[in-house]
Amino acid sequence: MTQQIRALVVDDSQAMRRSLMYALQRLGTWLHTEEAQDGAEGLKKLTLGRYDLVLTDINMPLMDGLKLIHHLRQTEAYRTVPIVVITTESAMEDRARAMALGASAYLVKPVQSKVVQDTVRGLLRLE
């Protein structure tokens, strides 16, 4: 893979951000990861830069992941960018809300690195 992919990991847990970034970095050196500690910081970074993939939690201070998804899907540059929700919220209603807002995938914590990697591979159409 020669194309550089930029991913943003948005989660208020530093340990979870590190875990997800590590899982993504193991996909290859072509995948560059950055982090944000909540939806507000994530939205600011997404507005200032260009990302090809977003992983977000739902429950975060300042701006939750559902509001972040809503904002991104209203922005032309992010209408089709894959958004993976990774959260402790396992209720079907939460999954349905996230998917209705435009999430591309919904994973429930705790989630194994391989599941994250397989999900990202599928969304980015990687072999």
Disulfide bonds with the S-S distance in Angstrom:
none
